[in-house]
């Protein structure tokens, strides 16, 4: 390799190493391992593949000004960021991050990285927690999500999670575990930014994402398409035989008509996404993000224990009375 080629290759490697951005303050987990690449669904959250080694514990008092700073140079035309907190000290895919500040446009800077001020609200409980910075770059060449996390210890905060749980969920977009996607070369508009929103003066390029982003953001899960419950074909009811009416007993009683379940439309709550939920035996629904819309089961079936099964036939079938007349010889 020529000297010129070597210099160019070295420069390219150096440029790549300094591309994108890394959160400098608060000091992130595993600061000696952290990289500046976008996060993938397998690494979510917090580049968890790098571990959660506490290099520096970031002490934060509720209501005091904190500073968010960055290392790196490639701000990709800015973009939109969220600052969030989870009470988990080693977050997993099931961890819930709550938004404390949203920045629409110009984050982490336009001509270069900038510093952003923020405060922890009094809804954050005391104790150890995890702070998260997420970034949806405007000009990264394609929908990407960046995420760095840092250990924090909170003082002067709440004694329980009641107010914390009411904060909006952090938006997750641009990764394989969600259909929510940022529009290319646009600043992302958060579906629910919360009450602390820092917005750019030029809102013409701040655009809603596409896909299923939810009104409060979504917590990622492994991509899956819940299959519709298999409904067994309706059993054929046996044809009843007209009974013989004994003299003086009157006509046989007419069987009552079974009631028809009401049409779907009402909704309920559920916990396991994609599961079949029963409402009595005559209605079922699929759990979708904590909600379920009821609909009637097919004729001849019933919903029991989260499954659609054949409805057992429990009626009595009348048969002709046997003649007792004896034949002569």
CORNORJO-V545058 format. One record per residue. N is the residue number from 1. RES is the residue in one small letter. NEAR is the number of other C-alpha atoms within 10 Angstrom. Layout:
N/RES/NEAR  N/RES/NEAR
This chain:
1/x/5  2/x/7  3/x/8  4/x/9  5/x/10  6/x/11  7/x/11  8/x/12  9/x/12  10/x/12  11/x/12  12/x/12  13/x/12  14/x/11  15/x/14  16/x/13  17/x/14  18/x/16  19/x/17  20/x/21  21/x/25  22/x/23  23/x/23  24/x/16  25/x/15  26/x/24  27/x/21  28/x/29  29/x/26  30/x/19  31/x/19  32/x/10  33/x/10  34/x/18  35/x/17  36/x/18  37/x/17  38/x/21  39/x/21  40/x/18  41/x/18  42/x/14  43/x/15  44/x/20  45/x/24  46/x/28  47/x/23  48/x/19  49/x/11  50/x/15  51/x/13  52/x/19  53/x/15  54/x/16  55/x/14  56/x/15  57/x/15  58/x/19  59/x/14  60/x/21  61/x/18  62/x/19  63/x/14  64/x/12  65/x/11  66/x/17  67/x/12  68/x/17  69/x/18  70/x/20  71/x/16  72/x/17  73/x/17  74/x/22  75/x/24  76/x/23  77/x/20  78/x/25  79/x/28  80/x/26  81/x/29  82/x/24  83/x/21  84/x/24  85/x/24  86/x/21  87/x/21  88/x/16  89/x/17  90/x/17  91/x/19  92/x/13  93/x/16  94/x/11  95/x/15  96/x/20  97/x/25  98/x/26  99/x/27  100/x/26  101/x/22  102/x/25  103/x/24  104/x/25  105/x/28  106/x/26  107/x/29  108/x/30  109/x/20  110/x/15  111/x/13  112/x/16  113/x/19  114/x/15  115/x/12  116/x/15  117/x/11  118/x/15  119/x/16  120/x/23  121/x/19  122/x/17  123/x/20  124/x/27  125/x/23  126/x/20  127/x/16  128/x/19  129/x/20  130/x/23  131/x/28  132/x/23  133/x/24  134/x/22  135/x/23  136/x/30  137/x/32  138/x/27  139/x/18  140/x/19  141/x/10  142/x/14  143/x/20  144/x/21  145/x/22  146/x/24  147/x/24  148/x/26  149/x/27  150/x/28  151/x/26  152/x/24  153/x/17  154/x/20  155/x/18  156/x/18  157/x/18  158/x/18  159/x/13  160/x/12  161/x/13  162/x/12  163/x/14  164/x/20  165/x/14  166/x/10  167/x/20  168/x/22  169/x/24  170/x/30  171/x/25  172/x/22  173/x/28  174/x/22  175/x/20  176/x/15  177/x/18  178/x/20  179/x/16  180/x/21  181/x/23  182/x/25  183/x/19  184/x/17  185/x/19  186/x/23  187/x/30  188/x/26  189/x/23  190/x/25  191/x/16  192/x/19  193/x/25  194/x/18  195/x/12  196/x/14  197/x/15  198/x/17  199/x/16  200/x/17  201/x/9  202/x/9  203/x/12  204/x/9  205/x/17  206/x/21  207/x/17  208/x/16  209/x/21  210/x/12  211/x/12  212/x/13  213/x/21  214/x/15  215/x/13  216/x/18  217/x/21  218/x/20  219/x/21  220/x/20  221/x/14  222/x/11  223/x/11  224/x/9  225/x/7  226/x/13  227/x/10  228/x/11  229/x/15  230/x/9  231/x/16  232/x/14  233/x/12  234/x/13  235/x/13  236/x/8  237/x/9  238/x/9  239/x/7  240/x/11  241/x/10  242/x/11  243/x/13  244/x/13  245/x/12  246/x/10  247/x/7  248/x/6  249/x/7  250/x/8  251/x/11  252/x/11  253/x/6  254/x/6  255/x/7  256/x/6  257/x/6  258/x/6  259/x/7  260/x/9  261/x/12  262/x/12  263/x/11  264/x/14  265/x/11  266/x/10  267/x/12  268/x/14  269/x/13  270/x/18  271/x/13  272/x/14  273/x/15  274/x/19  275/x/19  276/x/23  277/x/25  278/x/22  279/x/15  280/x/11  281/x/19  282/x/22  283/x/23  284/x/25  285/x/26  286/x/24  287/x/21  288/x/17  289/x/15  290/x/13  291/x/16  292/x/24  293/x/17  294/x/22  295/x/20  296/x/20  297/x/21  298/x/18  299/x/13  300/x/18  301/x/21  302/x/22  303/x/24  304/x/18  305/x/11  306/x/16  307/x/17  308/x/23  309/x/21  310/x/17  311/x/17  312/x/10  313/x/11  314/x/6  315/x/10  316/x/7  317/x/11  318/x/11  319/x/11  320/x/10  321/x/10  322/x/7  323/x/6  324/x/6  325/x/6  326/x/6  327/x/5  328/x/4  329/x/3
